[in-house]
Every structure is written in C-alpha cells, then in structure tokens.
Amino acid sequence: MAISVFDLFSIGIGPSSSHTVGPMRAARLFTQDLTADGLLTHAARLHAQLYGSLGATGHGHGTPKAVMLGLEGNTPDTVDVDQAELDVERITHSHRLYLPGGAHSIDFNPDSDVVLHRRRSLPHHPNGMTLTALAADGQPLLEKTYYSVGGGFVIDEESIDADRIKRDATPLKYPFSTGDELLQRCRETGHSISSLMLENEKAWRPEQAIRDGLLKIWAVMQECVDAGLSREGVLPGGLKVRRRAPTSARSLRAQGDPHQHAMEWVTLYAMAVNEENASGRRVVTAPTNGAAGIIPAVLHYYRNFIPGADDDSIIRFLLTAGAIGILFKENASISGAEVGCQGEVGSACSMAAAGLAEILGGTPEKIENAAEIGIEHNLGLTCDPVGGLVQIPCIERNGMASVKAITAARMALRGDGRHHVSLDKAIKTMKETGADMKIKYKETSRGGLAVNVIEC
C-alpha cells in the first residue's frame, strides 16, 4: 500500500479527524457520486446514519455539522471556519440544504435526517456512516456506506478488501511496510529515512512541490500555535473548559529567558493547538486531530530552542515522521475508535520522536529506537473523552506526549541504536492491546474519565 506523507499531514478543521474531517469528506464524496450518476438534481432528500463511535460521540465531535458542510460541497482544507458555523445555523433553522453548485436546494432537518446510532455498529470499522438520497416520491436513488478509518482517511464499502484499506497501487522507488524493511532500505541505499521518503514522494509530485507542500503544512502549524497562544475564551460544548494557553504564555514570557522554561513552552505549544482544535478551528491532522498538537509542539521546540534551525530540517522532520506514521497506518491503526488513544497520541509521539532524532543527527537505527520509545510508553492509552468532546483529557495529553517525544529522541540519541524491543514489535503490541481493549475505552465516552468526571 502506498501512503504519502500528505495523507498523514492534511489541513483540516477540528475537533476530530475521524469524526469531523472524515465525515465531511465522505459526505462530499456522496454528492460527487450523485453527480457522476446524474442523480444530484433528482434528489429531494438526503439522510445520514452514523454508527459506532460516530454515533456515540458524534455530537461532541461535530459530526452532524461536518456531514451538513460536506453535503453542501465543503472540504476540510478549504472550508471557511467562521462561515461554517453560520452555514450550520442556516441549515438548522431553515431546514434547507444547498447541494454543491448552489442551484439545487432540498428539505433537510438535522434532527431527523442525521441519525446517531449510539449502540449500533457496522461490520468493518467502528466509524461507519450510511448516506441515502431519496427522490420526491420517497424512493431511494443512491445509498452508500463509508468508513472513517482514522486521520481523515475515508473508504467506501465497495473498496474494502482483506485489509479494509483501499490500496493505492502507485509504485514507489523504495517500498517498505515494516520498520525492519525501512532500516534495510536505508542500509542498502545509504539514504537517511527522510531522503528515502523524499524519493518515494516523487512518485506523486516533483521535489519542489513536495518541499513547498511540507512548508505549507508547517506554516499552518505555526499559524495554529500563534492563534492558540492568543485566543482567549471558553471552549464550546458545555464543559465550560477555559482556554489556558494564552494566560500561561503571558506568565512564561514574564519570567524572562524562555530557554529556562523550554519544556513548559513545549506543553503550551501543544495545548494551544489542541485548544484551537477543540473549538473547530484550522489545524493540521498529524496524524489525527486528537493528537494534532504533538508534532507542531516538537517542531516549535526545534525552531525556538535548537541553534541552526532551518526550513530544510523542518522538511526532513516531517518526511521522517511520515515514514513512521506509515508503519502505524500499515500495521496497526491511528484510529482512537479502533485501538484507543495509543493509536492517536501514541502514534504522534512516536512520529515526533523520530522526526526530532533525524534532524538532531540520529542514524536510521537511532531514529527507529526513538520511535519505539515514543510508542512503548503510550501503550494501553485509552480514549475516554469527557462529554464526547476533544478537550478532557485530550488537550493536556498532547502537552505531556510532546515532552515525552523530546525525551524519547534524546534517550535514543545517547545510545547506539541497539535495543531489545523493536518498533515493529511495539506496533504489533499496540494493535493487539487495542483489540483486547474494551469498547467503552475506544472513543465511545462510556468508560474511564468520561463516566467518572461529572459534566457541568
């Protein structure tokens, strides 16, 4: 399976890659299928059913909103985050939905046309949704089922094979599917992990486009951190969680030399991103929205606290992190609904540790070691968001994992690359742990903190 670094790092909106970004993409895909079949203008009603984790925590994760925006033709990377709220209000109050192109509107009541099945799941993945288009006489025109499989990736039911993932057959120069294969390719070619990834990325786009695209990703990450450090207020959703990043940033600035408080700044960078994410603002899926703060935080640590930081190193970081993300996507999961938060925060911590180890001069073996340390110490992490919102414990958890990623990279760089537990074994363990984990701890808000913290 060929996965690009731009599949793992995509520009979208909060609060969730699997529950917001994926459903928006699926809804837009459905309208495109209607258009391709010549059925769009014949549709008089659209109906969405959300299953599994999408049904259990959909309201807290903004899934109905995402479906409505997708059905009107919006995409996560281009939707106007300010206009989006107004559009949802318009649809909710007018009960009218404007299909892509704007010329055709239909009756649409979010209360009855978006159904959340809180205890029912579809067979292939916990994040399933079925969309149906009906004619004026009530007869179905088209019905399709989609799965949001983590990180904003979406597949339809027709694409499911034994691995459940629609395969990109693009031939890569240096294919790999395990950590051992990745290290072997580096030994055979003399490439670093980042340069090997760059060669593979050329299968999709020219080198300059790759570099420009990754720097654009970095620019959005910086904008997100800056916004999160300055935007005051209370996060939406009913928990009344206050944004803490701006206040903490002012306090740290008042204490003088930031180098004396580097790790505190790292936690703040991550929290700033995830407070933006929790409020539905623009973020980079890295590799998910629930873990979107970790890689930006570690990159800001590099830029602000490591002498000699430059754009080329940023690109190398993201390419290396992407290589590690591919291993998780190929061999386990990055979906909290499938394996718990170890698949989101754990994967991101591992990716960030690897990226930092690369740009601090680590060999491929030391980078693989850093990635292994990053995931090993997140194994078993549950996904139990209070109120179904990506706020508690998600925001603080990103800050903690960012510091952990830096520690993992530093530990690996002090060694010689040899270690007892391989990255492949740690990823396999993560997958098995996720399979053993009770469903209530996998983004259903039916266990853990989600039931032991009183919502108020």
Secondary structure, DSSP 8 states (H G I E B T S, - for coil): ----HHHHSEEEESS-IIIIIHHHHHHHHHHHHHHHTT-GGG--EEEEEEEHHHHHHTTTTTHHHHHHHHHTT--TTT--HHHHHHHHHHHHHH-EEE-TTSS-EEE--HHHHEEE-SS---SS-SEEEEEEEE-TTS-EEEEEEEEE-STT-EEEGGG--TTSS-------SS--SSHHHHHHHHHHH---HHHHHHHHHTTTS-HHHHHHHHHHHHHHHHHHHHHHHH--SB-SSSS--B--HHHHHHHHHHT--GGGGHHHHHHHHHHHHHHHHHTT-EEEESS-STTTTHHHHHHHHHHHHSTT--HHHHHHHHHHHHHHHHHHHHHS---HHHH-GGGTHHHHHHHHHHHHHHHTT--HHHHHHHHHHHHHTTTT--B--GGG-S-TTHHHHHHHHHHHHHHHHHHHHHS-S--SS-HHHHHHHHHHHHHHS-GGGBSSSSSTHHHHS---
